[in-house]
């Protein structure tokens, strides 16, 4: 477009993204124009990032960075790291925390680098140490906001990767979650709506020959080692999430949002969901996980599990989506990896299984299935990769990186990138549309397979009950202590802590989690309150206002250093002290009563916002366009074109999860 090659427009400089789009050569075509403003000539930044090649890499970042360098004159250097330690090099996460700070190690960051590739679950820890910059102001004041097309980013990714405490700290480039995959040729018409059905199917296939090599194969391919790895934690929490979170993403799957009590025991769950069946418990989820482990390939990593599945050795597979896409993609042939290795074998992504629920009042986001009402909670393991900027970078370096990261994340670049490079998985709505289906078909996909793939991703990223990964300081402690406490129950060993039953394992895990805030912050109750505030902030909940004026039981120490006139004076002094203590206690009781009343009013107000106070009237877009003008409610009602919704749950089930809605008011 000639417009995009102009140096300005009506006195306003075009955004960098428009200029870069003008400069960047079209795929397979000559360079569109020679525009180059060199705005960052002489400015150098260093970014800690996934490696460019080999292992788990982010090759698209390097391709886009070179485009950015050529256009702007910037110099973008990289410190390349893998997700795991390699030789003398630490892992990507360790390198980032060493530079930006980590609560667990005293926030002593070196502050050498200017940019980072991070996981969404690392954001709160980095923010607490002041290691990464708040990008909200830059976003609000910059033309790049429209370039980012923020509304195009899936809601769960904006919340799970980019924001913390209602502020933007990273720009997304990826979405991660636990993808559930089944051997379609083996499953046939088997119903897999619930985790009980999923595990039962895996058990039914275990020990059969699934790839024709004459050897018994396995019911499940899942990561089981090393034990502290997020892929192991992710599989367990994928099963646990719908058992622990019923009321929407902001409820969280890990703790009571009022007390920070872990949702790992039956008592803790009954306090939050008194009307829910006992099946909604971590103990139930842990028993299902144990059964799945019993029929899984033993002791393998996430990559090993991928190798087993693509070679036809498992009937089910739970993995991060990058491996799954790479297996399904037909870029290097006319069939996917599984079918090339095992002729006639087919695979399918399916929606994350859930838990049967008795009513919508208990599970407001449950869906109707052939198995009845099922409550799902797709687990957004690690949330996905994003770009963050060091708070210690200079103003010009921060602006440079903000524009670079915007360029890489924007749909014009990221939409084709999520098909070409498997670490960047779809994270935008525009990456899930009919145009994307056409692109996949052009790559060799069958149209029904491409459509099913995108429908499942869409249902995962835009689910109102999607469960965010744990996003608090001490994440490694929480993961390892949970797996430690449940190990002997799940694996039937005593390699770590002994737990003879699921109930004992849950209690041990809960005790371990409740001790972690003290390890991090050093003093109670401040430690638990600090961690609770962080947990609430990452869920988008407001901070709890606490009375810091003293404890609940005021104590008055009266030190008498001389005789004060005999027994009468002592009696009077004692009575006076008693009156003071009683008065203070009454005052404290009234304060607690007032605080409870205010909290109840706030909860009622929030609940009211979730309910429809009057019937919601909707009209199909086709009917609206055919009418051709704004007409009154009564006129539309009389024509019979209005559709009415009476409850929030009805709206979510029949409208929100199926259609795009547009709301506007007119007089």
C-alpha positions as CSV (number, residue, x, y, z in Angstrom):
1,X,0.0,0.0,0.0
2,X,1.4,3.4,-0.9
3,X,-0.1,4.8,2.3
4,X,2.1,2.6,4.4
5,X,5.2,3.8,2.6
6,X,4.5,7.4,3.5
7,X,6.6,9.0,6.2
8,X,3.6,10.5,7.9
9,X,-0.1,11.2,7.6
10,X,-1.9,14.5,8.2
11,X,0.7,15.6,10.6
12,X,0.7,12.4,12.6
13,X,3.6,9.9,12.4
14,X,2.4,6.4,11.5
15,X,2.9,3.7,14.0
16,X,6.1,1.6,13.8
17,X,4.0,-1.5,12.9
18,X,2.5,0.2,9.8
19,X,6.0,1.3,8.7
20,X,7.4,-2.2,9.3
21,X,4.6,-3.8,7.4
22,X,5.4,-1.4,4.5
23,X,9.1,-2.2,4.7
24,X,8.9,-6.0,5.2
25,X,9.0,-8.0,2.1
26,X,5.8,-9.9,1.3
27,X,6.2,-13.7,1.4
28,X,7.6,-14.8,-2.0
29,X,7.4,-11.3,-3.4
30,X,9.7,-8.4,-4.0
31,X,10.3,-5.9,-1.2
32,X,7.2,-3.5,-1.2
33,X,9.1,-0.3,-0.5
34,X,12.5,0.9,0.8
35,X,11.1,2.9,3.7
36,X,13.5,2.9,6.7
37,X,13.5,5.5,9.5
38,X,16.5,4.1,11.6
39,X,14.9,5.6,14.7
40,X,17.0,3.4,17.0
41,X,20.3,3.7,15.3
42,X,23.1,3.3,17.9
43,X,20.8,1.8,20.6
44,X,21.6,-1.8,21.8
45,X,19.5,-4.1,23.9
46,X,20.1,-7.6,25.2
47,X,17.2,-10.0,25.6
48,X,17.3,-13.3,27.5
49,X,15.3,-15.7,25.3
50,X,14.7,-19.2,24.2
51,X,17.4,-20.4,21.8
52,X,17.0,-19.8,18.1
53,X,17.6,-23.4,17.0
54,X,17.4,-26.9,18.6
55,X,15.5,-28.1,21.6
56,X,12.6,-25.8,22.6
57,X,13.2,-22.8,20.5
58,X,11.6,-19.5,19.5
59,X,12.9,-19.1,16.0
60,X,10.2,-16.6,15.0
61,X,11.5,-14.1,17.5
62,X,14.9,-14.0,15.8
63,X,13.4,-13.7,12.3
64,X,11.2,-10.8,13.4
65,X,14.1,-9.2,15.4
66,X,16.2,-9.1,12.3
67,X,13.4,-7.4,10.4
68,X,13.1,-4.9,13.2
69,X,16.9,-4.2,13.3
70,X,17.1,-3.6,9.5
71,X,14.3,-1.1,9.7
72,X,15.0,0.8,12.9
73,X,18.8,0.6,13.1
74,X,18.6,-1.1,16.5
75,X,21.0,-3.8,17.7
76,X,19.1,-6.6,19.4
77,X,21.5,-9.1,21.1
78,X,20.3,-12.4,22.6
79,X,21.4,-14.6,25.5
80,X,20.0,-17.9,24.3
81,X,18.8,-20.5,26.8
82,X,16.8,-23.7,26.7
83,X,13.9,-24.5,29.0
84,X,16.2,-26.9,30.9
85,X,19.9,-26.4,32.0
86,X,22.3,-27.3,29.2
87,X,26.0,-27.9,29.9
88,X,27.2,-24.9,31.8
89,X,24.2,-22.8,30.9
90,X,21.3,-22.4,33.3
91,X,17.7,-22.8,32.2
92,X,15.8,-19.8,30.7
93,X,13.8,-19.3,33.9
94,X,17.0,-19.4,36.1
95,X,18.7,-16.8,33.8
96,X,15.7,-14.5,34.0
97,X,15.3,-14.8,37.7
98,X,19.1,-14.3,38.3
99,X,18.8,-11.0,36.4
100,X,15.4,-9.7,37.4
101,X,15.2,-11.1,41.0
102,X,13.2,-13.8,42.7
103,X,11.4,-13.6,46.1
104,X,12.7,-17.0,47.1
105,X,16.3,-15.8,46.8
106,X,15.9,-12.3,48.2
107,X,15.2,-10.4,45.0
108,X,18.9,-9.9,44.3
109,X,18.8,-9.5,40.6
110,X,21.9,-8.5,38.6
111,X,20.0,-6.2,36.3
112,X,22.3,-6.7,33.3
113,X,19.8,-7.4,30.6
114,X,17.0,-5.3,29.2
115,X,14.4,-7.8,27.9
116,X,13.2,-11.2,28.8
117,X,11.1,-14.1,27.4
118,X,9.1,-15.3,30.4
119,X,6.3,-17.7,31.3
120,X,3.0,-16.1,32.4
121,X,3.2,-17.9,35.8
122,X,6.5,-16.0,36.5
123,X,5.0,-12.5,36.3
124,X,3.9,-12.0,40.0
125,X,7.3,-13.1,41.3
126,X,9.1,-10.7,39.0
127,X,6.8,-7.9,39.9
128,X,7.2,-8.4,43.6
129,X,11.0,-8.0,43.1
130,X,10.5,-4.9,41.0
131,X,12.4,-6.6,38.2
132,X,10.1,-6.0,35.2
133,X,8.5,-2.8,34.0
134,X,4.8,-1.9,34.2
135,X,3.8,-1.4,30.5
136,X,0.4,-0.1,31.1
137,X,1.3,3.6,30.6
138,X,3.2,2.8,27.4
139,X,0.3,0.8,26.2
140,X,-2.3,3.5,26.9
141,X,-0.3,6.3,25.5
142,X,1.0,4.5,22.4
143,X,-0.4,4.0,19.0
144,X,0.8,0.4,19.2
145,X,-2.2,-0.4,21.3
146,X,-4.3,-0.7,18.2
147,X,-1.4,-2.5,16.5
148,X,-1.5,-5.1,19.3
149,X,-5.2,-5.6,18.7
150,X,-5.6,-6.3,22.4
151,X,-9.2,-7.4,22.1
152,X,-8.0,-10.1,19.7
153,X,-5.9,-11.8,22.4
154,X,-7.9,-14.5,24.1
155,X,-9.1,-13.4,27.5
156,X,-7.5,-16.1,29.5
157,X,-4.1,-15.3,27.9
158,X,-4.4,-11.6,28.6
159,X,-5.1,-12.5,32.2
160,X,-2.8,-15.5,32.6
161,X,0.3,-14.2,30.6
162,X,0.1,-10.4,30.4
163,X,-1.6,-8.8,33.4
164,X,-1.1,-8.8,37.2
165,X,-3.1,-6.6,39.6
166,X,-4.9,-5.1,36.6
167,X,-1.6,-3.9,35.1
168,X,0.1,-5.0,31.9
169,X,3.6,-6.5,32.5
170,X,4.2,-8.6,29.4
171,X,3.1,-9.0,25.8
172,X,1.9,-12.4,24.7
173,X,3.4,-14.6,22.0
174,X,2.1,-18.0,23.0
175,X,-0.6,-19.9,24.8
176,X,0.1,-23.0,26.9
177,X,-2.4,-25.4,28.4
178,X,-2.7,-29.1,28.9
179,X,-4.0,-30.5,25.6
180,X,-5.9,-33.8,25.7
181,X,-5.4,-36.1,22.7
182,X,-6.9,-39.5,21.9
183,X,-6.2,-42.2,19.4
184,X,-9.4,-41.6,17.4
185,X,-9.2,-45.0,15.6
186,X,-9.2,-46.8,19.0
187,X,-11.8,-44.6,20.7
188,X,-14.4,-44.8,18.0
189,X,-17.7,-43.5,19.6
190,X,-16.4,-43.8,23.2
191,X,-17.7,-40.9,25.3
192,X,-14.8,-38.9,26.9
193,X,-16.7,-36.0,28.5
194,X,-15.4,-36.7,32.1
195,X,-12.1,-37.6,33.6
196,X,-13.6,-40.9,34.9
197,X,-14.5,-41.8,31.3
198,X,-11.0,-40.7,30.1
199,X,-9.2,-42.9,32.6
200,X,-11.5,-45.8,32.1
201,X,-10.8,-45.7,28.3
202,X,-7.0,-45.6,29.0
203,X,-7.3,-48.6,31.3
204,X,-9.3,-50.6,28.7
205,X,-6.6,-50.1,26.1
206,X,-3.6,-50.7,28.3
207,X,-1.6,-53.9,27.4
208,X,-3.0,-54.2,23.9
209,X,-0.9,-53.9,20.8
210,X,-1.8,-50.5,19.3
211,X,0.9,-50.1,16.6
212,X,1.3,-53.6,15.2
213,X,4.8,-54.4,16.5
214,X,3.6,-57.4,18.5
215,X,4.3,-55.8,21.9
216,X,1.8,-54.6,24.5
217,X,1.4,-50.8,24.6
218,X,0.2,-48.3,27.2
219,X,-3.1,-46.6,28.0
220,X,-1.5,-43.2,28.6
221,X,1.5,-41.1,27.5
222,X,2.1,-38.4,30.2
223,X,5.2,-36.8,31.6
224,X,6.3,-38.5,34.8
225,X,9.8,-37.4,35.3
226,X,11.8,-35.5,36.5
227,X,9.3,-35.3,39.4
228,X,9.6,-31.5,40.0
229,X,9.0,-30.5,36.3
230,X,6.1,-28.4,35.4
231,X,4.9,-31.0,32.8
232,X,4.3,-33.5,35.6
233,X,2.6,-30.9,37.8
234,X,0.5,-29.8,34.7
235,X,-0.9,-33.3,34.1
236,X,-2.0,-33.7,37.7
237,X,-3.5,-30.2,37.8
238,X,-5.3,-30.8,34.5
239,X,-7.2,-33.5,36.2
240,X,-7.6,-31.6,39.4
241,X,-8.7,-28.2,38.1
242,X,-12.4,-29.1,37.3
243,X,-12.6,-30.8,40.7
244,X,-11.4,-27.6,42.5
245,X,-12.8,-24.7,40.5
246,X,-16.5,-24.4,39.7
247,X,-17.4,-20.7,39.6
248,X,-15.2,-19.1,36.9
249,X,-11.6,-18.2,36.3
250,X,-11.4,-15.6,39.1
251,X,-12.1,-18.3,41.8
252,X,-8.8,-20.0,41.1
253,X,-8.0,-23.7,41.4
254,X,-5.5,-23.6,44.2
255,X,-6.5,-21.7,47.4
256,X,-9.5,-20.2,49.2
257,X,-9.3,-16.6,48.0
258,X,-10.3,-15.3,51.5
259,X,-7.8,-17.3,53.6
260,X,-5.2,-18.9,51.4
261,X,-6.1,-22.3,52.7
262,X,-5.2,-24.8,50.0
263,X,-8.1,-26.5,48.2
264,X,-6.4,-29.9,48.8
265,X,-8.6,-31.3,51.6
266,X,-12.3,-32.1,51.8
267,X,-12.7,-29.7,54.7
268,X,-11.3,-26.8,52.7
269,X,-13.5,-27.6,49.7
270,X,-16.7,-27.8,51.8
271,X,-16.1,-24.3,53.2
272,X,-16.0,-22.9,49.6
273,X,-18.6,-25.1,48.0
274,X,-20.9,-26.4,50.7
275,X,-23.5,-27.7,48.2
276,X,-21.1,-29.4,45.9
277,X,-20.9,-33.3,45.9
278,X,-18.0,-34.9,47.6
279,X,-16.6,-35.8,44.1
280,X,-15.4,-32.2,43.8
281,X,-12.2,-32.7,45.7
282,X,-8.5,-33.1,45.2
283,X,-8.7,-36.5,46.7
284,X,-11.0,-37.7,43.9
285,X,-8.7,-36.1,41.3
286,X,-5.6,-37.7,42.9
287,X,-7.2,-41.2,42.8
288,X,-7.9,-40.7,39.0
289,X,-4.4,-39.5,38.4
290,X,-3.0,-42.6,40.2
291,X,-5.1,-44.8,38.0
292,X,-3.8,-43.0,34.9
293,X,-0.2,-43.3,36.1
294,X,-0.7,-47.0,36.6
295,X,-1.3,-47.5,32.8
296,X,1.2,-44.9,31.6
297,X,4.6,-45.3,30.1
298,X,6.7,-45.3,33.3
299,X,9.2,-42.5,34.2
300,X,9.3,-40.6,30.9
301,X,9.7,-36.9,30.2
302,X,7.3,-34.8,28.2
303,X,9.4,-35.2,25.1
304,X,9.7,-39.0,25.6
305,X,5.9,-39.2,26.0
306,X,5.5,-37.4,22.7
307,X,7.9,-39.9,21.0
308,X,5.8,-42.8,22.4
309,X,2.5,-41.4,21.2
310,X,3.7,-40.5,17.7
311,X,5.0,-44.0,17.4
312,X,1.6,-45.4,18.2
313,X,2.3,-46.7,21.7
314,X,-0.5,-45.0,23.7
315,X,-4.2,-44.6,23.4
316,X,-4.3,-41.3,25.2
317,X,-1.9,-38.3,25.5
318,X,-1.8,-35.2,27.7
319,X,0.8,-32.6,26.7
320,X,1.5,-29.0,26.2
321,X,0.1,-27.9,22.8
322,X,3.3,-27.4,20.9
323,X,4.1,-31.1,20.7
324,X,0.5,-31.9,19.7
325,X,0.5,-29.4,16.9
326,X,3.8,-30.7,15.6
327,X,2.4,-34.2,15.5
328,X,-0.8,-33.1,13.7
329,X,0.9,-30.7,11.2
330,X,1.4,-32.0,7.7
331,X,4.0,-29.4,6.6
332,X,6.5,-32.1,5.8
333,X,4.2,-34.6,4.2
334,X,0.6,-35.4,3.3
335,X,-0.1,-37.1,6.6
336,X,0.6,-36.3,10.2
337,X,3.4,-37.9,12.2
338,X,1.3,-40.6,13.9
339,X,-0.3,-41.8,10.6
340,X,3.1,-41.9,8.9
341,X,4.5,-44.1,11.7
342,X,1.3,-46.2,12.1
343,X,-0.8,-46.5,8.9
344,X,-4.5,-46.1,9.5
345,X,-3.9,-44.7,13.0
346,X,-5.7,-41.3,13.6
347,X,-5.6,-38.8,16.4
348,X,-7.9,-36.1,17.6
349,X,-7.7,-33.3,20.1
350,X,-10.8,-33.3,22.4
351,X,-12.0,-30.8,24.9
352,X,-10.6,-31.1,28.4
353,X,-12.7,-33.6,30.3
354,X,-14.6,-32.4,33.3
355,X,-16.6,-33.6,36.3
356,X,-20.3,-34.5,36.4
357,X,-22.4,-31.8,38.2
358,X,-25.9,-32.0,39.6
359,X,-27.1,-28.5,38.8
360,X,-26.2,-25.2,37.2
361,X,-26.5,-23.5,40.6
362,X,-23.5,-25.6,41.7
363,X,-21.6,-25.4,38.4
364,X,-22.7,-22.2,36.6
365,X,-20.4,-22.8,33.6
366,X,-21.1,-26.5,33.1
367,X,-22.2,-27.7,29.7
368,X,-24.8,-30.2,28.5
369,X,-23.2,-33.4,27.1
370,X,-24.3,-36.9,26.3
371,X,-23.1,-37.7,29.8
372,X,-25.3,-35.1,31.4
373,X,-24.2,-31.8,32.9
374,X,-20.3,-31.6,33.0
375,X,-18.2,-28.9,34.6
376,X,-14.9,-28.3,32.7
377,X,-11.9,-26.2,33.7
378,X,-9.2,-26.3,31.0
379,X,-5.9,-25.9,32.8
380,X,-3.6,-23.2,31.4
381,X,-0.3,-24.7,32.4
382,X,2.4,-22.1,32.6
383,X,0.1,-19.7,30.7
384,X,2.5,-19.5,27.8
385,X,5.5,-17.3,26.8
386,X,5.4,-13.6,26.8
387,X,7.8,-10.7,26.5
388,X,8.8,-8.5,29.5
389,X,11.1,-5.5,29.9
390,X,13.6,-4.9,32.7
391,X,12.6,-2.1,35.0
392,X,16.3,-1.1,35.0
393,X,16.5,-0.6,31.2
394,X,16.8,3.1,30.1
395,X,13.8,4.9,28.8
396,X,14.9,4.6,25.2
397,X,15.7,0.9,25.6
398,X,12.3,0.3,27.1
399,X,10.6,2.0,24.2
400,X,12.7,0.1,21.7
401,X,11.8,-3.2,23.3
402,X,8.1,-2.3,23.6
403,X,7.9,-1.6,19.9
404,X,9.9,-4.8,19.0
405,X,7.7,-7.0,21.2
406,X,4.5,-5.3,19.9
407,X,5.7,-6.0,16.3
408,X,6.3,-9.7,17.1
409,X,3.0,-10.1,19.0
410,X,0.8,-8.3,16.5
411,X,-1.5,-10.4,14.4
412,X,0.2,-9.5,11.1
413,X,3.3,-11.4,12.3
414,X,2.0,-13.8,15.0
415,X,-0.8,-15.3,12.9
416,X,1.4,-16.9,10.3
417,X,4.1,-17.6,13.0
418,X,1.9,-19.9,15.1
419,X,1.6,-22.1,12.1
420,X,5.3,-22.1,11.1
421,X,6.9,-22.4,14.5
422,X,5.6,-24.8,17.1
423,X,6.6,-23.1,20.3
424,X,4.2,-20.2,19.6
425,X,0.8,-21.7,19.9
426,X,-2.4,-19.8,18.9
427,X,-3.3,-17.1,21.4
428,X,-5.5,-14.8,19.4
429,X,-9.1,-15.1,18.2
430,X,-7.9,-14.3,14.6
431,X,-5.7,-17.4,14.8
432,X,-8.8,-19.6,15.2
433,X,-11.0,-18.3,12.3
434,X,-12.1,-19.7,8.9
435,X,-9.0,-18.1,7.3
436,X,-6.8,-20.1,9.5
437,X,-8.7,-23.3,8.6
438,X,-8.0,-22.5,4.9
439,X,-4.3,-21.9,5.7
440,X,-4.1,-25.3,7.4
441,X,-5.9,-27.0,4.5
442,X,-3.3,-25.5,2.2
443,X,-0.6,-27.0,4.4
444,X,-2.2,-30.4,3.8
445,X,-4.6,-30.8,6.7
446,X,-8.0,-32.4,6.1
447,X,-10.7,-29.7,6.6
448,X,-12.6,-31.5,9.3
449,X,-9.4,-32.1,11.3
450,X,-8.4,-28.5,11.0
451,X,-11.8,-27.3,12.1
452,X,-11.9,-29.6,15.1
453,X,-8.4,-28.6,16.1
454,X,-9.3,-24.9,16.1
455,X,-12.7,-25.5,17.8
456,X,-11.0,-27.3,20.7
457,X,-8.4,-24.5,21.1
458,X,-11.1,-21.9,21.0
459,X,-13.1,-23.7,23.7
460,X,-10.0,-24.0,25.8
461,X,-8.7,-20.4,25.6
462,X,-12.2,-18.7,25.9
463,X,-13.8,-21.0,28.5
464,X,-15.3,-18.9,31.3
465,X,-14.1,-21.5,33.8
466,X,-10.5,-21.8,32.4
467,X,-8.1,-22.5,35.3
468,X,-5.0,-20.3,35.5
469,X,-1.8,-21.9,36.5
470,X,-0.4,-21.1,40.0
471,X,1.2,-17.6,39.7
472,X,2.8,-16.8,43.0
473,X,6.4,-16.6,44.4
474,X,7.7,-20.0,45.4
475,X,6.1,-21.8,42.5
476,X,8.9,-24.4,42.5
477,X,8.3,-25.1,46.2
478,X,4.6,-25.6,45.6
479,X,5.1,-28.0,42.7
480,X,7.8,-30.1,44.3
481,X,6.1,-30.3,47.7
482,X,2.8,-31.4,46.2
483,X,4.4,-34.1,44.1
484,X,6.6,-35.1,47.1
485,X,3.6,-35.5,49.4
486,X,1.6,-37.5,46.9
487,X,4.4,-39.6,45.5
488,X,4.2,-42.7,47.7
489,X,0.4,-42.9,47.2
490,X,0.5,-42.4,43.5
491,X,3.5,-44.5,42.7
492,X,3.2,-47.0,45.6
493,X,6.7,-46.2,46.9
494,X,8.2,-44.6,49.9
495,X,10.9,-42.7,48.0
496,X,9.8,-39.5,49.6
497,X,7.1,-38.9,52.3
498,X,5.0,-41.9,53.3
499,X,1.3,-41.5,52.7
500,X,-0.8,-44.7,53.0
501,X,-4.0,-43.2,51.5
502,X,-5.2,-40.4,49.2
503,X,-6.6,-38.6,52.2
504,X,-3.3,-38.7,54.0
505,X,-1.5,-37.5,50.9
506,X,-3.9,-34.6,50.6
507,X,-3.4,-33.6,54.2
508,X,0.4,-33.8,53.9
509,X,0.3,-31.7,50.7
510,X,-1.9,-29.1,52.4
511,X,0.4,-28.9,55.4
512,X,3.4,-28.4,53.1
513,X,1.7,-25.6,51.1
514,X,0.6,-23.8,54.3
515,X,4.2,-23.7,55.4
516,X,5.6,-22.1,52.3
517,X,4.6,-18.4,52.9
518,X,6.7,-18.5,56.1
519,X,9.7,-19.8,54.2
520,X,9.4,-16.9,51.7
521,X,8.5,-14.0,53.9
522,X,9.6,-15.0,57.4
523,X,6.8,-13.8,59.7
524,X,3.2,-14.7,60.3
525,X,0.5,-13.6,59.8
526,X,2.1,-11.1,57.5
527,X,3.6,-14.0,55.3
528,X,0.2,-15.6,54.6
529,X,-1.4,-12.2,54.0
530,X,1.3,-11.2,51.5
531,X,0.9,-14.4,49.6
532,X,-2.9,-14.1,49.7
533,X,-2.7,-10.6,48.3
534,X,-0.5,-11.8,45.4
535,X,-2.8,-14.8,44.7
536,X,-5.8,-12.5,44.6
537,X,-4.1,-9.9,42.4
538,X,-3.1,-12.5,39.8
539,X,-6.8,-13.6,39.6
540,X,-7.9,-9.9,39.2
541,X,-9.4,-9.7,42.6
542,X,-9.1,-6.6,44.8
543,X,-6.8,-6.6,47.8
544,X,-8.4,-7.4,51.2
545,X,-8.4,-4.3,53.5
546,X,-7.1,-5.3,56.9
547,X,-7.1,-3.5,60.3
548,X,-3.5,-3.0,61.2
549,X,-4.2,-1.4,64.5
550,X,-3.5,-4.4,66.6
551,X,-4.4,-8.0,67.4
552,X,-7.7,-9.5,68.2
553,X,-7.0,-9.9,72.0
554,X,-5.6,-6.6,73.3
555,X,-3.4,-7.1,76.3
556,X,-2.5,-4.3,78.8
557,X,0.5,-4.8,81.0
558,X,0.4,-2.7,84.1
559,X,3.7,-2.4,85.8
560,X,3.5,-1.2,89.4
561,X,6.9,0.1,90.6
562,X,5.8,1.4,94.0
563,X,3.1,1.0,96.6
564,X,0.0,3.0,95.6
565,X,-1.9,3.3,98.8
566,X,-2.9,-0.1,99.9
567,X,-5.6,-2.5,98.9
568,X,-8.2,0.1,97.9
569,X,-5.9,1.6,95.3
570,X,-5.1,-1.9,94.0
571,X,-8.8,-2.7,93.6
572,X,-9.5,0.6,91.9
573,X,-6.5,0.1,89.6
574,X,-7.7,-3.5,88.8
575,X,-11.2,-2.4,88.1
576,X,-9.9,0.4,85.8
577,X,-7.8,-2.1,83.9
578,X,-10.7,-4.5,83.5
579,X,-12.9,-1.7,82.2
580,X,-10.2,-0.8,79.6
581,X,-9.8,-4.4,78.4
582,X,-13.6,-4.9,78.2
583,X,-14.1,-1.7,76.3
584,X,-11.3,-2.6,73.9
585,X,-12.8,-6.0,73.3
586,X,-16.3,-4.6,72.7
587,X,-14.8,-2.1,70.3
588,X,-12.9,-4.9,68.4
589,X,-16.1,-7.0,68.3
590,X,-18.0,-4.1,66.8
591,X,-15.3,-3.6,64.3
592,X,-15.3,-7.2,63.2
593,X,-19.1,-7.1,63.0
594,X,-18.9,-4.0,60.8
595,X,-16.2,-5.5,58.6
596,X,-18.4,-8.6,58.1
597,X,-21.4,-6.5,57.2
598,X,-19.4,-4.5,54.7
599,X,-17.9,-7.7,53.2
600,X,-21.4,-9.2,52.9
601,X,-22.6,-6.1,51.2
602,X,-19.7,-6.2,48.7
603,X,-20.2,-9.9,48.0
604,X,-23.9,-9.3,47.4
605,X,-23.1,-6.4,45.1
606,X,-20.6,-8.4,43.1
607,X,-23.1,-11.3,42.9
608,X,-25.8,-8.9,41.7
609,X,-23.5,-7.8,38.9
610,X,-23.4,-11.5,37.8
611,X,-27.1,-11.8,37.5
612,X,-29.5,-10.4,34.9
613,X,-31.9,-8.0,36.6
614,X,-34.3,-8.0,33.7
615,X,-34.7,-10.3,30.6
616,X,-32.0,-9.9,28.0
617,X,-33.4,-9.3,24.5
618,X,-31.3,-10.3,21.6
619,X,-31.8,-10.1,17.8
620,X,-29.9,-12.0,15.2
621,X,-27.5,-10.0,13.1
622,X,-29.2,-11.1,9.9
623,X,-32.6,-9.9,11.1
624,X,-31.1,-6.6,12.3
625,X,-29.5,-6.0,8.9
626,X,-32.6,-7.0,7.0
627,X,-34.7,-4.5,9.0
628,X,-32.2,-1.8,8.1
629,X,-32.9,0.7,10.8
630,X,-33.1,1.2,14.6
631,X,-36.6,0.3,15.8
632,X,-38.1,0.3,19.3
633,X,-38.1,-2.7,21.5
634,X,-41.9,-3.0,21.2
635,X,-41.8,-2.9,17.4
636,X,-39.2,-5.7,17.3
637,X,-41.1,-7.7,19.8
638,X,-44.3,-7.5,17.8
639,X,-42.4,-8.7,14.7
640,X,-41.3,-11.8,16.6
641,X,-37.5,-11.3,16.0
642,X,-36.5,-10.9,19.6
643,X,-35.0,-13.8,21.6
644,X,-35.1,-13.5,25.4
645,X,-32.6,-14.8,27.9
646,X,-33.6,-14.9,31.6
647,X,-30.5,-16.0,33.5
648,X,-26.8,-15.5,33.4
649,X,-26.2,-19.3,33.1
650,X,-28.7,-19.5,30.2
651,X,-26.8,-16.6,28.4
652,X,-23.4,-18.3,28.9
653,X,-24.6,-21.7,27.7
654,X,-26.8,-20.6,24.7
655,X,-25.2,-17.4,23.6
656,X,-21.8,-16.5,25.0
657,X,-20.0,-19.7,24.3
658,X,-21.5,-20.0,20.8
659,X,-21.8,-16.6,19.2
660,X,-20.2,-13.1,19.1
661,X,-22.5,-10.6,20.7
662,X,-22.6,-6.8,20.2
663,X,-24.3,-4.6,22.7
664,X,-25.4,-0.9,22.3
665,X,-28.0,1.3,23.7
666,X,-30.2,3.7,21.8
667,X,-33.1,6.1,22.7
